[in-house]
Amino acid sequence: MKKKICYLNYLPYWNFLIFLLLPPGTLLGPITGGSKYKQELSINYFVRHFIFPKLYIFSNIIIKFRKYKIIFSTSLLKKYLNKELIYRSQFDFFIEGIEKKFHFNRTRKFDFIIYFKKHKNKSKLYPINFIKKLIIYKFKVFIVGDNLDINGVKNLGYINNLKLKKLLSQTKFTISSGENVASFFSIECANSGVKIITNENIKQTNPIFKKFLIYMDTDSFISKEKIIDLSQKYYGVKKF
């Protein structure tokens, strides 16, 4: 009897040796990678900016000739693929985690909940100044994950999924840190009706996920009235 093989694990696209050693016809994925990184003179930047794209070429060649079936978690790596591989691949697998139907609660007492994880490669992508403005504007901001050293935010630490979902159901907005808007936390937010503010206007974003996104340049000045208008638009809240 013929058996089908699936490689389901952490699978970075630069690791062409895995693709070389797996049997032909293996189902690969969901493949991750392609998120943004800090632009600076460092070994990390050199590897991600110059070495990884070269390794992607080897992966493309091996996958093409070994006829693998490929599933990508997002569309971030699409720009590195040729037309044939794009045609043979499935993208935005993360969308499978978004519920088709959920109860949308418009009564929400918290303004922002934000996931923060200390990461030396992505620290400049995190909207620290935007969060500081929210505190100045007297918005309620909760931080889950690692502690964020900003006076006025409430650090909750790492909480279980049940408590997180309860908190999300009472919260209006979150902020994507910039490197990957389609994170597990963003999926949980979407399933709870939390709007995701991001400064990345990704044209290829899946339309199912796109309806949860609010495109806003968090690096520029954002007025308090702008946040209030968004709250009224999506949740019917007139004042804070």
Summary of the structure (lengths in Angstrom):
residues: 240
radius of gyration: 20.0
end to end distance: 64.5
largest distance: 66.0
contacts: 646
relative contact order: 0.13
helix: 37%
strand: 18%
